[in-house]
Amino acid sequence: KETFIAEGFDPDAMEQKTAEERSAMVHVDDRLLLNDYFARLRQVSDEEMVTAEYRAQDISGNWKWFHVRGKVFQRDTNGNVTHILNAIEHTTARKNSEAEILRLKDAVAQNATDKYYSLFNAIDEGFYGAEVIFDEAGKPLDLSFAEENPAALRMMGQSFVGKTLKQINPQYEGHWFELGGRVVLTGNSERVELYSGPDGKWFNSYIIKVGDTNSRQIAIVFQDVTNRKKAEE
């Protein structure tokens, strides 16, 4: 309750609202996504976790970003889900930081000034500019890295620039290539939390396509969330 109050929401007033009124607090572009989140929770196993990102309007009229992670908490005798457990994280600062990284990335490309480079290099989130490599059948096989910022170098412990992911370590999981390929082919940005076996770390990553329809370039903004994931276990 204290957390909701600190983020600018009145939990007592929310309890008095109808389902329609609570839905109206969610950004119109995110309502279907949040409905899908709850629909998926009714279908998953007890071990699976479902995630979503959405915007909600606080009592001052400000839109704030939230990342929610949910698991089945209780079922009835027929196996139907009756209770779920949600962990909600306020992520507005992170979303703004990601947007700033991508804006600075464009500014660097267009202006190439020391001012933009210094700002881009000072941001805490890791950044990679990469190209997805496909085989002749159109299956994503690897990622080739062209750019990185100091935060990425610090988190990964080595430079990825000029190398492919398989060259760095052939044990990297296929979901990294599949994710990049999906973003390139659909043009839709994605946020995921995935485990990297070779690094022994969990990463929260936001991937977007860069360039025109035919481009195979992607931008990856990421954070090491290993400590948070361990705390959740």
Salt bridges, closest charged atoms under 4 A:
GLU7 OE1 - HIS90 ND1 2.74
ASP12 OD1 - LYS1 NZ 3.28
ASP29 OD2 - HIS27 ND1 3.85
ASP30 OD2 - ARG55 NE 2.83
ASP36 OD2 - ARG40 NE 3.04
ASP46 OD1 - ARG75 NE 2.69
GLU53 OE2 - HIS67 ND1 3.95
GLU53 OE2 - ARG94 NH2 3.18
GLU53 OE1 - LYS95 NZ 3.51
GLU53 OE2 - ARG191 NE 2.62
ASP58 OD2 - LYS64 NZ 3.51
GLU89 OE1 - ARG69 NH1 3.48
GLU89 OE1 - ARG228 NH1 3.52
GLU98 OE1 - ARG191 NH2 2.57
GLU100 OE2 - ARG103 NH2 2.79
GLU147 OE2 - LYS105 NZ 3.25
GLU173 OE1 - HIS175 NE2 3.92
GLU190 OE2 - ARG182 NE 2.64
GLU193 OE1 - ARG228 NH2 2.56
GLU193 OE1 - LYS229 NZ 3.60
ASP224 OD2 - LYS201 NZ 3.89
GLU232 OE2 - ARG69 NH2 2.54
GLU232 OE2 - ARG228 NE 3.12
